[in-house]
């Protein structure tokens, strides 16, 4: 039961109809017997500043930040955790006695999901997309010893800016370009990470940027889309004897870290995962 003592967390973005974060976090709160709740806060870009100030004033404990606010929200944060400042994107806010603190849990979520199936150190990585999640992943993998990283984006200029930022902050020289370079880049990659929304519900039949004919056996294919669980990209990976990594893994692990930041407690990973799978299987 929600009372005046219930502590509030949530997710801020636009649109939010696809988000499953409320389901997994609320399942974790119930499992631990915590008087907490996680709710969606739809926020249009023009209302971002007012939203952050409003959440601070209302005493909300913290929120996740998703598309399209992960980079723009930096302007309204008082204290940015080291990793988030380096990446230049935030996906988690904590409201701490009037101070807005920003974190990036996408980075650790991406790494943990990949390291379940492969070692990042010494790997050649291809990243599709250049938004906030791509930034987090690129910086994290560069720091963890990837041998080379290629960033391809529909707008090559955005990929170039990300690569230049990595060079300035890490001294890591990433390659970049447009999607016309996909074919050659996939051939030499050990890990393919698709951070784009291609194949996301309800557009589940959209053709992925990379098909089985371009993949090779043993290629690790991580799709950030988690609804549906088996995206067209992951089915193509299976067809090519590549190694599929579901977006659910990334969603879970970034959520686990956000939960710790807000509550200081470790959430029940199995409960969160079961809650997600029940909903996705039902759909």
JOVEN-V415109 format. One record per residue. N is the residue number from 0. RES is the residue in three letters. PHI is phi as a letter, one per 30 degrees, with the letter a starting at -180 (NA if undefined). Layout:
N/RES/PHI
N/RES/PHI
This chain:
0/UNK/NA
1/UNK/d
2/UNK/b
3/UNK/d
4/UNK/c
5/UNK/d
6/UNK/c
7/UNK/c
8/UNK/b
9/UNK/l
10/UNK/b
11/UNK/b
12/UNK/a
13/UNK/a
14/UNK/d
15/UNK/b
16/UNK/e
17/UNK/d
18/UNK/d
19/UNK/c
20/UNK/e
21/UNK/e
22/UNK/d
23/UNK/d
24/UNK/d
25/UNK/d
26/UNK/d
27/UNK/d
28/UNK/e
29/UNK/d
30/UNK/d
31/UNK/c
32/UNK/i
33/UNK/c
34/UNK/d
35/UNK/b
36/UNK/b
37/UNK/b
38/UNK/b
39/UNK/d
40/UNK/b
41/UNK/d
42/UNK/b
43/UNK/d
44/UNK/e
45/UNK/d
46/UNK/c
47/UNK/d
48/UNK/e
49/UNK/d
50/UNK/d
51/UNK/d
52/UNK/d
53/UNK/d
54/UNK/d
55/UNK/d
56/UNK/d
57/UNK/d
58/UNK/i
59/UNK/d
60/UNK/d
61/UNK/l
62/UNK/b
63/UNK/d
64/UNK/b
65/UNK/b
66/UNK/e
67/UNK/c
68/UNK/c
69/UNK/d
70/UNK/c
71/UNK/d
72/UNK/d
73/UNK/e
74/UNK/d
75/UNK/c
76/UNK/c
77/UNK/d
78/UNK/b
79/UNK/c
80/UNK/e
81/UNK/e
82/UNK/d
83/UNK/d
84/UNK/d
85/UNK/d
86/UNK/d
87/UNK/i
88/UNK/a
89/UNK/b
90/UNK/b
91/UNK/b
92/UNK/c
93/UNK/b
94/UNK/c
95/UNK/b
96/UNK/h
97/UNK/i
98/UNK/c
99/UNK/c
100/UNK/c
101/UNK/c
102/UNK/b
103/UNK/b
104/UNK/c
105/UNK/e
106/UNK/d
107/UNK/d
108/UNK/d
109/UNK/d
110/UNK/d
111/UNK/d
112/UNK/d
113/UNK/d
114/UNK/d
115/UNK/d
116/UNK/b
117/UNK/a
118/UNK/c
119/UNK/d
120/UNK/e
121/UNK/i
122/UNK/d
123/UNK/c
124/UNK/c
125/UNK/c
126/UNK/c
127/UNK/c
128/UNK/j
129/UNK/b
130/UNK/d
131/UNK/d
132/UNK/d
133/UNK/d
134/UNK/e
135/UNK/e
136/UNK/d
137/UNK/d
138/UNK/d
139/UNK/d
140/UNK/d
141/UNK/d
142/UNK/d
143/UNK/c
144/UNK/j
145/UNK/e
146/UNK/d
147/UNK/a
148/UNK/b
149/UNK/c
150/UNK/c
151/UNK/c
152/UNK/b
153/UNK/e
154/UNK/c
155/UNK/e
156/UNK/e
157/UNK/d
158/UNK/d
159/UNK/d
160/UNK/d
161/UNK/d
162/UNK/d
163/UNK/d
164/UNK/d
165/UNK/d
166/UNK/d
167/UNK/d
168/UNK/c
169/UNK/c
170/UNK/i
171/UNK/c
172/UNK/c
173/UNK/d
174/UNK/d
175/UNK/a
176/UNK/l
177/UNK/c
178/UNK/d
179/UNK/d
180/UNK/c
181/UNK/e
182/UNK/e
183/UNK/d
184/UNK/d
185/UNK/d
186/UNK/e
187/UNK/c
188/UNK/d
189/UNK/c
190/UNK/b
191/UNK/c
192/UNK/b
193/UNK/c
194/UNK/c
195/UNK/d
196/UNK/d
197/UNK/e
198/UNK/j
199/UNK/d
200/UNK/e
201/UNK/c
202/UNK/c
203/UNK/d
204/UNK/c
205/UNK/d
206/UNK/d
207/UNK/d
208/UNK/d
209/UNK/b
210/UNK/c
211/UNK/e
212/UNK/d
213/UNK/c
214/UNK/d
215/UNK/b
216/UNK/e
217/UNK/i
218/UNK/d
219/UNK/d
220/UNK/c
221/UNK/c
222/UNK/c
223/UNK/d
224/UNK/d
225/UNK/c
226/UNK/b
227/UNK/d
228/UNK/d
229/UNK/c
230/UNK/d
231/UNK/e
232/UNK/e
233/UNK/d
234/UNK/d
235/UNK/d
236/UNK/d
237/UNK/d
238/UNK/d
239/UNK/c
240/UNK/i
241/UNK/d
242/UNK/c
243/UNK/d
244/UNK/b
245/UNK/d
246/UNK/d
247/UNK/d
248/UNK/d
249/UNK/d
250/UNK/e
251/UNK/d
252/UNK/d
253/UNK/d
254/UNK/d
255/UNK/e
256/UNK/d
257/UNK/d
258/UNK/e
259/UNK/d
260/UNK/d
261/UNK/d
262/UNK/c
263/UNK/i
264/UNK/b
265/UNK/d
266/UNK/d
267/UNK/d
268/UNK/e
269/UNK/d
270/UNK/d
271/UNK/d
272/UNK/d
273/UNK/d
274/UNK/d
275/UNK/d
276/UNK/d
277/UNK/d
278/UNK/d
279/UNK/d
280/UNK/d
281/UNK/d
282/UNK/d
